[in-house]
Each structure stands twice: as structure tokens, then as C-alpha cells.
Amino acid sequence: MASHQMMLKEVIKKADILLEILDARFPDETRNSEVERDIARSKKPFIIVLNKCDLVSKDTIEATKKRLSQIAPTVFVSSKERFGTTMLRHKILEIAGIKGRDILVGSVGYPNTGKSSVINGVAGKHKASTSPISGHTKGVQLVNAGSRIMFIDTPGVIPFGENDEYIQGLLSVKDATHLHDPVGVAMKIIEKMCAGNKTALESFYHVTIEGQDSYDTLLLIGRQSNFLRKKGEVDETRAAVRVINDWQKGLLMIQASS
């Protein structure tokens, strides 16, 4: 973990401007206040990038952007749909405000939030070859994205804390077999789905949710899936594994119908 932290600090130190890459489905969970404080201490500008915006409704993403824009300039993108990358390019040039030389851009975020895909989206498929940063190790490279924008391609990976297992489950960093508390992770997924698109959750599992909390909803899903023990009790772990697997396979999306 120490090596990740050192790499993260190196990215912040070298960059002219930082991008904090968040997953648009759960922006608050993928923010990191400690990293934001490090950026603030460095007096470097930063842009919040809401990636994977194709997986949430337009109303949700607009509300999230409005809220987070009070903290830092916020842009939402979909690397998959190639949406928002031109806006992000313009925002980098505007916020950095650097004339006469290339702008060094660092991206930071948790694993699987899409740092690499954002870089590739801005740089384009035919990005220029990489070159080493003068005075740094050969492993630290620059990616020429054009328009004087140079990405530092050494990943600014935010290390997970001891209590971040549920984030690792949500981000598909760990599958159900490697989670210590799959029931807790499944409950977090159910909470997200109920807040963002309860109808889709009900339809997918053929259940009706009427005021049940996330644990009771998990039991409903388990009973409907016939995950029962010998005495007829719901096998909550088996139900949790199904919910986590369905989420990580992309079968459950927080996408309300327009």
C-alpha cells in the first residue's frame, strides 16, 4: 500500500492539474477526502470527472454534477460511449490556464473507476507514443493527447482502506468469493438499486419491495430464487453471492427509464 501512496503523491507533485476519476453510479463512495486534501495542499487545480455516466439517468447525473461542482469543476463522461471527452479537454485547458508549454495532467482514483479509459478517450485511439519524464524513472511516461495536453500515465491508484471492502465489491475489484462480508456488500448494492431504480430491481428478481430494508429485500430475493436451507430458512450468503455476481456482470444498472 505504501508504494501506491508514494506513486499517488508523485503524480500530484508532478502534475499541473489533477483529474479525480469517480464512478458516476456511486460518486460519494469513490471520492477520497484524503487525496483531495493532498491536492489542496499542493495548490494544484483539479477537475472531478464522473465516468460511466451512461450507467445512470440524465437527471441523476445532472444533480450529482450540480452538487459536486460546489467542490471543484465537474465534467461527466462515458468512455464507452465516447461522450464528454471533448468537454473534458476544453475544461483542462481552461482550468490549468497555462500558456506557452504543455500541460501535465495527472489522473487519480480507485481501481476500476476508469482512469485509463478516460485518458484514452481524451487522447483518442491514435495517441502519440509515450516518452519518459525528464529526471524520473523510466516507468513514468507521458501520453500526448494533443492540444498541449500530456497525461502522466503512471496510474494514481488510491489504495483501499481496511473498511473499503464494500467499495471493492461495488467496483468489481473483488468478486463474491474474495469478499469477507458478501451479505454486507449485497445490501449496499440493494440500497443503491432501491435509491436509483427500485423498479428495475423488482423486475429483475420478480419481487415486490414495500418498505423492506436492504436485508429483508435480500431475503426476499433469496426466497424467490429458492435459495433455502433444510428448515426453509433463506441462505442469505447464497442470495448475496447472486446479487453481487449479477451486479458485477452488469445485469443490474442504476438507469431509470426516461
N, C-alpha and C positions, 0 to 999 in steps of 0.2 A: 504494500500500500504506500510505503514511503516513496518508492520510485515513481508511482503515479502522481503523488503530491508534488514531488520535485519537478516532474515534467509539466504539470499544470502551472506551477509558479513560473517556470521558464517561458511557457507560452505567453503568460500575462506580461512578463517582463519585456519580452522581445517585441510584442505586437504594438501597433499604433492604435488599433481598435479591436475590441473583442466581440464575438458573437456568442451569446448564451443560447444553445440549442435546446428547446423544450419540446416535449411531445404534446401536441395540441389536445389530445384526449384527456390528459391529466397534467396541466401546466404547473399547478402548485406543487405537486409531488415531485416534479422533475426540476424545479428551481432549487438552487443551493445558496442559502444566505451567506455561508462562509466564503464561497467563491465570489459572490457579489461584493462582499466586504473587501476581499483581496483586490478586486478590480477597482473599487472605490479608493482604496489606499494608494493604488498605483496612479490614480488620477487619469486613468485611460477611459475614453468613452466606450460604451458598449450598447449593443442592439440585442433585444430579445427576439429570437426567431422561433415562431410557433410552427414547427414542422408537422407533417402528416395532417394538414388541415382538411384533406379530402375525407378523413375519417370522422369528422364531426359536422354538425349542421352549421349553416351560414350564420344563423342567429347566435349560436353558442360562440363561434369563433370571433364574431364582431364584439360580443360582450366581453370576452376574455381580452381581446386586443385593447379595448377601451380601458379596462381595469389596469392592465399591465403597463399601458402607455404612461401612467402616472409615475412609474418607476424608471422606465427607460423607453426610448423609441422602440416600437414593436412592429414587426412585419410577420405576416403569416404566409407560409409557402407549402407547396406539395411537390416534393422532389419527384414523386411517382408520376404526377400529372403535369409536371413542368410548369407549375403555376407559382407566381410570386417571385421568381428568381431575378427577373429584371428589376422589379421594385426594390429588392434587397440590394442589388448592385448600385442603384441610384442612391439608396439610403446610406450605404457605406461611404460613397464619395461625399455625400452631403455632411454626414456626421463627423467624419475624420477631418475634413477641412484642410487637407494637406496639399500644398501646391509644389510643383517642381520635382517631385520624386515619387517612386512607387509607394503605395500604402500597404503595410504589413498587417494582415488580418489573421487573428487567432480565433479558433472556434473551441468552445468548451462545452461539456455536457456529459450526462451519464451515458454508458454504453447503450446502443440501440435507439437513441433519440434521433440519429440520422446525421451526425456531423459530416461524415464522408459524402453522403448523398447531397447535402446542401452545398458543399464545396464543388462537387461535380456538376451540380445544377447551375451554379453561377459561372463556373469555368467553361462549361459546355463539354461535349464529347471529345472534341479535338483540342483539348487543352495542351498548352506547350509543355515540353519536357521539364522535369524538375532540375533544380540546381541547389547546391549547398549554400547555407547562410554563412557568410564570412565570419570566421572566428568561432564557429560552433562545430559540434561533432558532425560527422558525415551523415548520421541518421536523421538530422534535422534538415528538411528540404523545403524549398519554395515551389508553389504551383502557380504559374502565371495564368490569371483568369482574364487578362486583357483589361483595358481602360485603367491602367496603372494599379490594378488590384493584384496583390500577391498573397496567397494563402500560405500560412505556415502549416505544413501537412503533418507535423508530429502531433498526434491526437492529444487534446487536452481532456483526458478522461477523468471525470470526477469519481474518486473511489467511493464505494458504498460504505456506509457506517454499519455498526452492529445491528441497528434496528431498521435497516432498509430492505429487509427481505421481501416485504410486500411490493416494494417498487421493482425489485428484480423480477418478481412474478408478473407484474403488470407489463413490464418492458420486455418480457420473454427472454431475459438474461438467464434465468434458471427455469428448467421445466419442473413439472409437478414432482418428479421423482427425486429432485435435489432440494426441495423446499422442506424446512423443518416444520413449518406450520401451514400445510396446504389449505386447511379449513379457514384460517385467518386470511390468506391470500384470496381464496374464493369469495369470502364475504366482502372483501374490498372490491372485487370485480362486480359482484352483485350490486353493491352500493353505487358504483359508477354507472352501471346499466340502469338502475332504477331512477337515478337522478337525470340521466341523459336520454334514455329511450326505454322506459319500462315496458311499453307495448311490444317492442322487438324481443325483449327477454321473455315475456309471457308467451308470445307466439312461437319462439324457438323451442321452448321446453314444454309447451302445452300446459301451462299453469295459469292460475289467476291469483294475482297478488293484491290483497285487500288489507293494507295496513301492517302486514307482517314485517318484522325486521329482517336484516340480511341473513341471520342464522336460520330463522324459521323458513325463509324463502329457499335456502339451501336444502332444508329438509323436504320442502315441497318438491323441489327438483329431484331429489334422491328417491322420493316415494314414486313420483311419476315415471322415473327411469327404472323402477323396480330394483333399486339397489338396497335390498333388505337383508338383515341378518336372520338367523333361525327363528328368533322370537318376534319377528315382524318389525323390529326397530330399523330405522334408516341407518345405513352405513354412510355416515357423514364424510368420512375420508374418501370413499369411492366417489361420492357425489361431488366432492370438492375437486378431485382429480379431473373429472369430466368437465366441470366448469372451466378450470384452468386450461385444459387442453383445447377446448372449444374457443376460448379467448385467444390463446396463443396461435391458433391456426387461422385466426381472422374471421371466424364464423360469427362472433359477437362484435358488433360495431356500434359505437355511440353515434348513430347517424339518424336523427329524427327525420321523418318524411317532410318534404316541403309543402 
